[in-house]
Amino acid sequence: MYILELNQEGNGTEIGLFDTIDEGRTFISQIDGYQCKVEDGFVYETINLDKIPDYLELEYNNNIVPITKLMFPEKDNIDVIWKPIPDLSAPGSGMVDGSTRVDAYSIENNDVKQYINRREQVYEDVTKYLHAEGYDVTRAYFGSEDGEAVLYKKMENLIGIS
């Protein structure tokens, strides 16, 4: 299943849930200005904001969804984003498909545990080594756009002055 999100400059509006992306594309392509193109193997879907009227009703499976250009505060085009979501009400067969955000990175669900364990082991190894070489080590920038970083600086030998 996929959530259809219309996103403009990081501000997302979730529109609906579809069993397949193709079903969702049938729905969203009712908007004039919708484009789907492939560049270098990547699919880019956008909507030209200027083509969205003040008020529009999109119908799909007897569901009517109001759409308006007034939903979007900027003048830029809108990105169409498909967010996969597992149906946890249905019986599963192990790890759910998809990925999990770990810091600033998206990691496949099957790899998350190993990735985190490896990341933490590397941090501990580096910290141990740097401490032995006389460095103070800290972690910083948790939650930042570029991800967490390990900072280190040479420890100074402080001599007490009386």
C-alpha positions in Angstrom: 0.0 0.0 0.0 1.2 3.5 -0.7 0.3 6.9 0.8 0.1 9.7 -1.8 1.8 12.8 -0.5 2.0 16.2 -2.3 5.1 17.9 -1.1 6.2 21.5 -1.6 9.5 22.6 -0.2 9.4 20.0 2.6 5.7 20.7 3.5 3.8 17.5 2.9 0.1 17.0 2.6 -1.1 13.3 2.6 -3.9 12.8 0.2 -4.9 9.1 0.3 -3.9 5.5 0.5 -3.7 3.2 -2.6 -3.0 -0.5 -3.1 -0.6 0.3 -5.9 1.3 3.3 -7.3 -0.4 2.7 -10.6 -3.8 3.2 -9.0 -2.6 6.4 -7.3 -1.2 7.7 -10.6 -4.6 7.1 -12.2 -6.0 9.3 -9.5 -3.5 12.1 -9.4 -3.1 12.3 -13.2 -6.6 13.9 -13.3 -4.8 17.1 -12.4 -3.7 19.2 -15.4 0.0 19.8 -15.0 0.8 16.4 -13.5 4.1 15.0 -15.0 5.8 11.7 -14.6 9.3 11.4 -16.2 12.2 9.1 -15.9 15.8 10.6 -15.8 18.9 8.5 -15.2 16.7 5.6 -13.9 14.9 7.7 -11.4 11.1 8.5 -11.6 10.2 12.2 -11.0 6.6 13.1 -10.5 5.5 16.7 -10.2 2.5 19.0 -10.5 2.7 22.4 -12.0 1.1 24.6 -9.4 -0.1 27.1 -12.0 -2.3 24.4 -13.5 -4.2 23.7 -10.3 -7.4 25.7 -10.1 -8.7 27.5 -7.0 -11.0 24.5 -6.4 -11.0 21.0 -8.0 -12.7 17.8 -7.0 -10.9 14.5 -7.9 -13.0 11.4 -7.9 -11.8 7.9 -7.5 -13.8 4.8 -6.5 -16.7 7.1 -5.5 -14.4 9.0 -3.2 -14.2 12.8 -3.8 -11.1 14.6 -2.7 -11.0 18.4 -2.8 -7.8 19.9 -4.2 -6.9 23.6 -4.3 -3.9 25.5 -5.2 -4.5 27.3 -1.9 -3.2 24.1 -0.1 0.3 25.2 -1.1 1.9 28.3 0.4 4.8 28.7 -2.1 4.8 29.4 -5.8 7.0 26.4 -6.7 5.8 23.2 -8.3 4.7 20.3 -6.2 6.5 16.9 -5.8 4.4 13.8 -5.9 5.8 11.3 -3.3 4.7 7.7 -2.8 5.3 6.4 0.7 5.1 2.6 1.0 3.3 1.5 4.1 2.8 -2.1 5.3 -0.7 -3.5 6.1 -0.1 -4.8 9.6 -3.6 -6.1 9.8 -2.9 -8.8 7.3 -0.8 -11.8 8.3 2.9 -11.2 7.6 5.9 -13.4 6.7 8.7 -11.7 8.6 10.3 -8.3 8.2 8.1 -5.8 6.5 9.2 -4.3 3.1 10.5 -0.8 3.1 13.1 1.2 4.8 13.7 2.9 8.2 15.3 6.3 8.7 18.5 6.0 10.8 19.8 9.5 11.5 19.9 11.1 8.1 19.9 7.9 6.0 17.3 5.5 4.7 18.2 1.9 5.4 16.4 -1.2 4.1 14.4 -2.8 6.9 16.3 -6.1 6.5 19.6 -4.3 7.1 18.6 -1.9 10.0 19.8 -4.1 12.9 23.1 -4.9 11.3 23.6 -1.3 10.2 23.0 0.1 13.7 25.2 -2.6 15.4 28.0 -1.9 13.0 27.7 1.8 13.3 27.9 1.6 17.1 30.8 -0.8 17.1 32.7 1.5 14.8 32.0 4.4 17.1 33.2 2.4 20.1 36.4 1.3 18.3 37.2 4.8 17.1 36.5 6.3 20.5 38.7 3.8 22.2 41.6 4.4 19.7 41.3 8.2 19.9 41.2 8.2 23.8 44.3 6.1 23.8 46.0 8.7 21.5 45.0 11.5 23.9 41.9 12.9 22.2 38.5 13.8 23.8 35.6 12.4 21.7 32.0 13.5 21.5 29.1 12.9 19.2 27.3 15.9 17.7 24.7 17.0 15.2 22.2 14.3 16.1 19.1 14.8 13.9 20.9 17.2 11.5 20.5 17.1 7.7 23.9 15.5 7.2 23.7 13.1 10.1 25.5 12.6 13.3 29.2 13.3 13.5 32.1 12.2 15.7 34.1 15.2 17.0 37.5 14.9 18.6 40.1 17.3 20.0 43.4 16.9 21.6 43.1 16.8 25.4 45.3 19.4 27.1 47.2 18.6 30.2 46.0 21.1 32.7 48.4 22.1 35.4 47.0 23.6 38.5 48.2 27.1 39.3 48.2 28.2 42.9 
